[in-house]
């Protein structure tokens, strides 16, 4: 199975841009003490990230026949969001406290670990990334 694909790279670039814009917008909303703005930024970010992942993920499955239950996309999103959380804290944006970023990393990491377990179970049903019933018809 190819772990790094063109579509995953395109998703990574799109997710990186969306995450930087989200962090900047969130910083502005927090600076203005706007709860509604912060919630709106978060909902829009979630929707755009979901649509971006769905678009590139469905193309990736069709082009490369990868059966990984979206784990690679989840892992890339985790690395980007948590990494940028720490970066924005250290460059002075202070969207979130360091404690908040760490708690998010731990709790999201637990969810990522559970997703990894599902990924491993799914991989047992495949042969080199191809579904068994597609090979033996």
Buried (B, 14 or more C-beta within 10 A) or exposed (E): BEEEBEBBEBBBEBBBEBBBBBBBBBBBBBEEEEEEBBEEBBEBBEEBBEEBBEBBBEBBBEEBBBBBBBBBBBBBBBEBBBBBBBEBBEEEBEBBEEEEBBEBBEEBEEEBEEBBEEBEEBBEEBEEBEEEEEEEE
